[in-house]
Amino acid sequence: MDRHWNHERWLRQPALTPHFETMRPWFDLERVARVLAPMCPAGDPLQRIALADVRYRPPHRLRLLYTLHTASGAQRHATVDVRAEGAEPAPPASAHRVGLDSSTAALAWLLPDDPTDLPLATLMAPGFTERQLGVGVLAGSDTLLSYRPGKRLAQRWMLAGEAAAAVVLKHDAGTAAAHARLVALWSQSGRGFALPRPLACHPGQAVRWEDFVAGDRLGDAAQKVGWSPLVQPTMAALAALHGSGCGSAQGQASAAPLHTRAMLLDRLGGKVLRRVQAALPSRADSLATRIEALARWQAPALPAQATLHGNLRSSKLLLSPAGEIVILDLGGIVRGEAALDLARLGSELVLHSLLGPMEPSTAWAIATGLPAAYREALRQRDDAHAEAILALPAQALEEAYAWYVSALLLSLQLETCVRHAAPAMDGLCGELVRLTGGMIAAGSAR
């Protein structure tokens, strides 16, 4: 729910994705509103709906999250699970069988129901948060930030008696370990980067709470002030995280898992390639060719002990009202090459240029300049990580970064398009495969 995919615009284009025609009607919001209207109480009828999230697992499964706006101003959230015949999920107790026609029968349910018996009624109740934090929350102040059935929930609460204060409840796997890492990070003196303050953890329910940090996501802030004033402070925050040592056995947090290039290549040749074969078989051969060429590209390796975010994207970086870069969701830190975090941002900028918010030339200029800005941030630091990167041969950081950008365009960003850009993924995925061809060829020729 952190990127606007503009499905309404893409649905005006022909749907080229195999298997998708029977699922396509679920993007017609007027028709869907008529189907879901009976799920709202008679005394508070549905006024309109919005599409909040899409997850497509080719070839036979589509899951959509809709926000239902009712006459009273209340918001409800309905999940619709569309599957091929014979692959129906186990429905929650109050699931509705809904359909737009005989070929698109589906199951729909309202939060707090969940098909895997995730105890959302408990987690989303104000009393649960109040008991754990020892402070009241404002009734009706809850805001759903993200939800993935059976997997993940993030919800914001406003605290009573503190006009601007809010907390975020997060449910995810490995919550206790994530909370321990965040406490260690928060306690680290002179860490050089900002993060939300961890508040409490309930291991039995696999949830934790943290302060809500007000601010603009990095991409939204860039639309207001431009990227130029944001790149250097962002690189400074990442350089501080990378050199913090919090991912090593000697750091204040437990040792984080090591992320390697081989792992990226394995994912590319396994899960990603299989999904493309299922969703876009015409693109599979060209993707396989790019993967083979990427494996042959001997880009310089960087020291692999940097503390990395683990799932960095622009939505995980905030510009606070005080002008500070805040790094979100640091509970899943890993160790690896610093170029990986930089490439996650750079490859996302390239994808954004394909989605429309950014001009391609602007996105490429910013993405290409990230290694130089990162090196400048390292020159302001005095730690082992900065010393190791600055001692590398000329262009080693740039070449490693280019390798990771290519790998992530073919894996993370392409897979993201398959999952979320249905039904217009073909053009996006084709362009990502095309772009990386030139990058890999240039890198391999060095």
Summary of the structure (lengths in Angstrom):
residues: 446
radius of gyration: 22.6
end to end distance: 39.7
largest distance: 69.8
contacts: 1441
relative contact order: 0.11
helix: 45%
strand: 20%
